C-alpha cells in the first residue's frame, strides 16, 4: 500500500520536503475536527500503514484565537471529545497539547520520534504562521492535505479569483476528479508505544452571549443535522433561504466551520436529492461560494483589512469617506443592538443570543455598519470583530469574504453611485420589507432577546 492509494496526490503538498523517516506518523488536525470523511487523517494512516508504524492524532489548544469566546470553545471542545473517543475505538491515540502550536507541535513530534507530520489546510494568517514555525523547527517532512475543500485550494486556482463566475468553471472542470466517495478509516494495527497522557479539557475564555442550545456539537450531531436538512428543507432552499421568517437555511455552518462535517460529504449526499432547484442553489453556495472564500483568504493576505478590498471598491469608498452620516455608532453600541433601526437590532440580537445570524440579514447587517461608522476601514474592522466574537462560524474565510463583499464590493461589481456607499451595492429597510415580513422577524427576535424568555 502506498500513501496515494486512497488520497489524490494533488490534494497533498509539502510544507517541509523530505522522505518519510522511521517512526510514528503524527496527524496534526486543526480545521477538520472529525474522524470520518477526513482526507488528512486518511493520508496520515496510509503513510503509517506503508511503513508499519503507529499513528496518532494531535490537536493544539490555543487559549486565545481571533476573539473566540467561551461558548465557541465549548462547542469545539465537545466535538473534540467525540473525536478522541472515536479514535480510541480505532486504536489511534488523541494527543491534546496546549499553547503556541509553533512550539508545542515540534516538541510533540520530537518526543514521539515521529517520521512524518501531516496537517490539514487553513488559509487564515495565524494558521499559516503556525505552519511556517512548525516546518522551520521540526526535522521530519511535513505534508499538508486540503481536507476542507472539495477541490484543493491550490489546485482550483493559482491566483485570487475576481468573482464566482471566474472560479465556477474551474471548479466544475475539476469536480469529477475530486468529488468522490470517501474510503473508511481502518482500525490501526500498529499500537502507539505508550498510553497517551489524559487530556486536560479545561479552558478559561471570555464570555459573550448565552450558551448555544439550538444545535448540539460533534460529528454525530452534524450528520443528523445534514439528514434533517436533506429530508425537510432542501426542496425549497432556492426560495426559502432568503426569508428570515421561515426555517429555510441548512443550519450547517457551525459544523462546517469546525470541520465536524466534511463539505464533501454534504455535497455527495445533497447531490442525490431529487429537488433540482433547491439542490442546485445549495450546491452553488456550498462549493462555489464557499471555495471562492477560501481562494480569497489563500491568495490575499489582507483578507481582513481595508487594503485587501478590490481596488475599485477602495477607490469609491475613499471618494465618499467624508460624506456626512445621519447616524454614527461605536462598536459598543452596535454590540448592544442599540441603533435606531429595529431590523438591524433584531439581527444583532439573533447573533448574540444564538451565535448565528440569518444569511440574508448578514448582508444587510454589514452594509448598515458601513453606513453608520466614521469611515469604511472602521466599518470593516467593526463587522469582523462582531462576527468573530459572537458567531459560532466566525473566524472563517466565508465570514471575511462576506464582510468584504458587503462593505467593499469583493466578488461584486460597481452599482449606481450614492452617498457613503459610493458604487458599493446598497441595501435598505424598505427593500427588506419587500422581500419578507420584517415585523414578524423583529417580534420573534425581541422574544429571543428577552432574558426571561431566553432563559
C-alpha positions in Angstrom: 0.0 0.0 0.0 1.3 3.5 -0.8 0.3 6.8 0.6 -1.5 7.8 -2.6 -3.8 4.8 -2.7 -6.7 6.5 -1.1 -5.9 10.2 -1.4 -5.4 12.0 -4.7 -1.8 13.3 -4.9 -3.0 16.8 -5.9 -4.7 17.1 -2.6 -1.3 17.0 -0.8 1.6 19.4 -0.8 4.9 19.5 1.1 5.4 22.2 3.7 8.8 20.7 4.5 10.3 18.4 2.0 11.9 15.1 2.6 11.4 11.4 2.7 9.2 9.9 5.4 11.5 8.6 8.1 11.4 5.7 10.5 9.0 6.4 13.3 5.3 7.0 14.0 3.1 9.4 11.9 1.5 12.3 13.7 -1.6 13.9 12.2 -2.0 17.5 13.4 -5.7 18.3 13.0 -6.7 22.0 13.1 -9.6 22.9 10.9 -11.0 19.5 10.2 -12.1 18.1 13.6 -13.6 14.8 12.7 -12.7 11.1 12.2 -14.9 10.1 9.3 -14.5 11.6 5.8 -11.2 13.3 6.6 -8.6 13.2 3.8 -5.8 14.4 6.1 -6.4 11.6 8.5 -6.8 9.0 5.7 -3.5 10.2 4.2 -1.7 10.0 7.5 -2.9 6.5 8.1 -1.8 5.4 4.6 1.7 6.7 5.4 1.7 4.9 8.7 0.5 1.6 7.1 3.0 1.8 4.3 5.9 1.9 6.9 4.2 -0.3 9.5 4.2 2.5 12.1 1.8 3.7 14.8 -0.4 6.7 14.1 -1.6 9.4 16.5 -3.8 12.5 16.1 -2.7 15.7 17.8 -4.6 18.9 18.5 -3.1 22.1 19.9 -5.5 24.1 22.0 -4.7 27.8 21.7 -6.1 29.8 24.7 -6.9 32.8 22.5 -7.9 32.8 18.9 -9.3 35.8 17.0 -11.9 36.9 19.6 -13.3 33.4 20.2 -15.3 33.2 23.4 -16.3 30.7 26.0 -19.3 29.3 24.1 -17.2 28.9 20.9 -14.5 26.9 22.7 -17.2 24.9 24.5 -18.7 23.9 21.1 -15.3 23.0 19.7 -14.1 21.0 22.8 -17.3 19.0 23.0 -16.7 18.0 19.3 -13.1 17.1 20.0 -14.1 14.9 22.9 -16.1 12.8 20.5 -13.1 12.7 18.1 -11.0 11.4 20.9 -13.5 8.6 21.7 -13.9 7.6 18.1 -10.2 7.5 17.5 -9.7 5.3 20.7 -12.1 2.8 19.2 -9.8 2.6 16.2 -6.6 2.2 18.1 -5.4 5.7 17.4 -4.5 7.9 20.4 -5.6 11.5 20.6 -2.9 13.9 21.9 -4.1 17.2 23.2 -1.4 19.8 23.8 -1.9 23.4 24.9 -0.1 26.7 23.9 1.6 28.1 20.9 1.4 25.4 18.1 4.6 26.7 16.6 6.4 25.5 19.7 4.2 22.7 21.1 3.8 20.7 17.9 7.5 20.4 17.2 8.0 19.3 20.8 5.4 16.6 20.4 6.9 15.5 17.2 10.4 15.2 18.8 9.0 13.3 21.9 7.2 10.9 19.7 10.2 10.3 17.5 7.9 10.8 14.5 8.9 10.1 11.0 6.4 12.5 9.4 3.9 15.2 10.4 0.7 15.5 8.4 -1.7 18.5 8.8 -4.8 19.9 7.3 -5.3 23.2 5.4 -6.4 26.5 6.7 -5.8 29.7 4.7 -6.0 32.1 7.6 -3.0 34.2 8.6 -2.5 32.8 12.1 -2.7 29.2 10.9 -0.2 29.9 8.2 2.2 31.4 10.7 2.0 28.3 12.8 2.7 26.1 9.8 5.8 28.1 9.0 7.0 28.0 12.6 6.4 24.2 12.8 8.1 23.5 9.4 11.1 25.5 10.5 11.5 23.7 13.8 10.9 20.0 13.0 13.4 17.7 11.3 10.9 15.5 9.5 8.8 16.1 6.4 5.6 18.0 6.8 2.7 17.2 4.4 -0.4 19.3 4.1 -3.7 17.9 2.9 -6.7 20.0 1.9 -9.4 18.1 3.8 -11.8 21.0 3.8 -12.4 22.0 0.1 -13.9 19.6 -2.4 -11.3 20.8 -4.9 -8.0 21.6 -3.2 -7.5 25.4 -3.0 -4.1 25.3 -4.7 -5.5 23.1 -7.4 -8.7 25.0 -8.0 -6.8 28.2 -9.0 -3.3 29.6 -8.8 -4.4 33.2 -8.2 -7.1 35.2 -6.4 -10.3 34.9 -8.4 -12.3 38.0 -9.3 -15.8 36.6 -8.8 -17.9 33.4 -8.6 -18.2 33.5 -12.4 -14.4 33.2 -12.8 -13.9 30.3 -10.3 -17.0 28.4 -11.1 -15.9 26.9 -14.5 -12.5 25.9 -12.9 -14.3 24.1 -10.1 -16.8 22.4 -12.4 -14.0 21.1 -14.6 -12.2 19.5 -11.5 -15.2 18.2 -9.6 -15.2 14.8 -11.5 -11.6 14.3 -10.3 -12.1 15.2 -6.6 -15.8 14.8 -5.7 -15.6 11.1 -4.9 -16.8 8.9 -2.1 -14.6 8.7 1.0 -12.8 5.5 2.0 -13.3 4.3 5.6 -10.6 4.9 8.2 -9.3 1.5 9.3 -8.7 0.3 12.8 -4.9 0.9 13.1 -2.9 -2.3 13.5 0.2 -0.8 14.9 -0.3 0.4 18.5 1.2 3.6 20.0 4.1 2.6 22.2 2.6 4.2 25.4 -0.7 5.3 26.7 -1.3 9.0 25.9 -1.5 11.4 28.9 -5.0 12.3 29.9 -6.4 15.3 28.1 -6.9 18.5 30.0 -10.2 19.9 28.5 -10.4 22.9 30.8 -10.1 26.4 29.3 -10.7 29.9 30.5 -12.2 32.2 27.9 -14.2 35.4 28.0 -18.0 35.0 28.0 -20.1 36.6 25.2 -23.8 35.6 24.8 -25.6 32.7 26.4 -24.7 29.0 25.8 -25.7 27.5 22.5 -28.9 25.4 22.8 -30.2 25.2 19.2 -27.5 22.8 17.9 -25.5 20.1 19.5 -21.8 19.9 18.8 -19.9 17.0 17.3 -19.7 14.8 14.3 -22.8 12.6 15.1 -25.0 15.7 15.6 -23.6 17.2 12.4 -24.6 14.2 10.4 -28.1 14.2 12.0 -28.5 17.9 11.1 -27.5 17.1 7.5 -30.0 14.3 7.3 -32.8 16.6 8.6 -32.0 19.3 6.1 -31.9 17.0 3.2 -35.2 15.4 4.1 -37.2 18.5 5.1 -35.7 21.7 3.7 -33.6 21.3 0.6 -36.6 21.1 -1.8 -37.5 24.8 -1.0 -33.9 26.0 -0.5 -33.8 28.2 -3.6 -36.6 30.4 -2.4 -36.9 29.9 1.4 -33.2 30.6 2.1 -33.6 34.4 1.8 -36.6 34.7 4.1 -35.6 35.1 7.8 -39.1 34.3 9.0 -39.0 30.7 7.8 -36.7 27.8 8.6 -35.2 27.7 5.1 -31.5 27.5 5.7 -29.4 24.4 6.3 -28.0 25.5 9.7 -24.9 23.5 8.9 -22.4 26.4 9.1 -21.1 25.7 12.6 -20.4 22.1 11.8 -18.6 23.1 8.5 -16.6 25.8 10.3 -15.2 23.4 12.9 -14.8 20.6 10.5 -17.2 18.4 12.4 -18.8 17.7 9.0 -17.0 17.4 5.7 -18.2 19.8 3.0 -17.5 17.0 0.5 -19.8 14.6 2.5 -22.5 17.3 2.4 -22.0 17.7 -1.4 -22.2 14.0 -2.0 -25.4 13.5 0.0 -27.0 16.7 -1.4 -26.2 15.7 -5.0 -28.6 12.7 -4.6 -31.5 15.0 -3.8 -34.3 15.0 -6.5 -35.1 18.6 -5.7 -33.4 20.2 -8.7 -33.8 23.9 -7.9 -33.1 23.6 -4.2 -30.3 21.2 -4.7 -28.5 23.3 -7.3 -28.9 26.5 -5.3 -27.5 24.8 -2.2 -24.5 23.2 -4.1 -23.7 26.6 -5.6 -23.3 28.1 -2.1 -21.6 25.0 -0.6 -19.0 24.6 -3.3 -18.6 27.6 -5.5 -19.2 30.4 -2.9 -17.5 28.7 0.0 -14.4 27.7 -2.0 -14.3 31.2 -3.5 -14.0 32.5 0.1 -11.1 30.1 0.7 -9.5 31.3 -2.5 -9.7 34.9 -1.3 -8.1 34.2 2.0 -5.5 31.9 0.5 -4.2 34.4 -2.1 -5.0 37.7 -0.4 -3.1 38.0 2.9 -5.0 41.3 3.6 -8.4 39.4 3.6 -9.5 41.1 6.9 -8.1 44.6 6.2 -9.3 47.5 4.1 -6.2 47.1 1.9 -7.5 43.7 0.9 -10.6 45.0 -0.8 -10.7 45.3 -4.6 -9.2 48.4 -6.0 -12.4 49.8 -7.4 -14.1 49.3 -4.0 -11.4 51.1 -2.1 -11.4 54.0 -4.5 -15.2 54.5 -4.4 -15.3 54.2 -0.6 -12.4 56.7 -0.2 -14.1 59.1 -2.5 -17.1 59.1 -0.2 -15.3 58.7 3.1 -16.1 62.3 4.2 -19.8 62.1 3.3 -22.0 63.0 6.2 -23.5 60.1 8.1 -27.0 60.6 9.6 -26.2 58.1 12.3 -22.8 57.1 13.8 -22.4 54.3 16.3 -19.3 52.8 18.0 -18.6 49.1 18.4 -20.1 49.0 21.9 -23.4 50.5 20.7 -23.5 48.1 17.8 -22.7 45.1 20.0 -25.6 46.1 22.3 -28.0 46.4 19.4 -28.6 50.0 20.4 -29.3 51.6 17.0 -32.3 53.4 15.6 -33.1 50.5 13.1 -35.3 47.7 14.5 -34.4 45.2 11.9 -30.6 45.7 12.4 -31.1 45.5 16.2 -33.1 42.3 15.7 -30.3 40.7 13.6 -27.7 41.7 16.1 -29.8 40.2 18.9 -30.0 36.9 17.0 -26.3 36.9 16.6 -25.6 37.5 20.3 -28.4 35.1 21.5 -28.0 32.2 19.1 -24.4 32.6 17.8 -25.8 32.7 14.3 -27.4 35.2 12.1 -29.6 34.5 9.1 -27.5 34.6 5.9 -29.6 37.2 4.1 -29.5 39.5 7.1 -25.8 39.3 7.4 -25.5 41.3 4.2 -27.9 44.0 5.5 -26.2 44.0 8.9 -22.7 44.6 7.4 -23.9 47.2 5.0 -25.6 49.2 7.7 -22.3 49.2 9.7 -20.7 50.8 6.7 -23.4 53.5 6.7 -23.1 54.1 10.4 -19.4 54.3 11.1 -17.0 57.1 10.6 -15.0 55.6 7.7 -15.0 52.4 5.7 -11.9 50.9 7.3 -13.6 51.3 10.7 -16.7 49.7 9.3 -14.8 46.6 8.1 -13.0 46.2 11.4 -16.2 46.5 13.4 -18.1 44.0 11.3 -15.3 41.5 11.5 -14.9 42.0 15.2 -18.6 41.5 16.0 -18.8 38.4 13.7 -15.7 36.8 15.1 -16.8 37.4 18.7 -20.4 36.3 18.6 -20.8 33.9 15.7 -20.1 30.2 16.0 -18.9 30.3 12.4 -16.9 33.4 12.8 -13.1 33.4 12.3 -13.8 31.7 8.9 -13.0 32.6 5.3 -16.7 32.8 4.5 -17.1 35.4 7.2 -14.2 37.5 6.0 -15.3 37.3 2.4 -18.9 38.1 3.4 -17.8 41.3 5.2 -15.6 42.3 2.3 -18.4 41.7 -0.2 -20.9 43.7 1.8 -18.6 46.6 2.7 -16.0 46.7 -0.1 -17.6 45.1 -3.2 -15.5 41.9 -3.1 -16.6 39.4 -5.8 -19.3 42.0 -6.8 -19.4 44.8 -9.4 -19.9 48.6 -9.3 -23.5 49.8 -8.9 -25.2 53.2 -9.1 -23.3 55.8 -7.1 -24.8 57.2 -3.9 -23.6 58.9 -0.7 -21.4 57.0 1.7 -21.6 53.7 -0.3 -20.2 55.2 -3.5 -20.6 52.4 -6.1 -21.0 49.6 -3.4 -24.2 47.6 -3.6 -26.8 49.3 -1.4 -29.5 47.7 0.9 -32.1 49.4 3.0 -35.0 48.6 5.3 -37.6 49.3 2.6 -36.0 46.7 0.3 -36.1 44.1 3.1 -39.8 44.8 3.7 -40.4 44.0 0.1 -38.7 40.6 0.5 -40.0 39.3 3.8 -42.2 40.2 6.8 -39.7 42.3 8.7 -42.1 43.0 11.6 -42.6 39.2 12.2 -38.8 38.7 12.4 -38.3 41.7 14.7 -41.0 40.5 17.1 -39.5 37.0 17.2 -36.0 38.4 18.0 -37.5 40.6 20.7 -38.7 37.5 22.4 -35.4 35.8 21.9 -33.6 38.7 23.4 -35.9 38.8 26.5 -33.8 37.3 29.3 -36.8 35.7 30.9 -37.8 34.1 27.7 -34.3 33.1 26.5 -33.5 31.6 29.9 
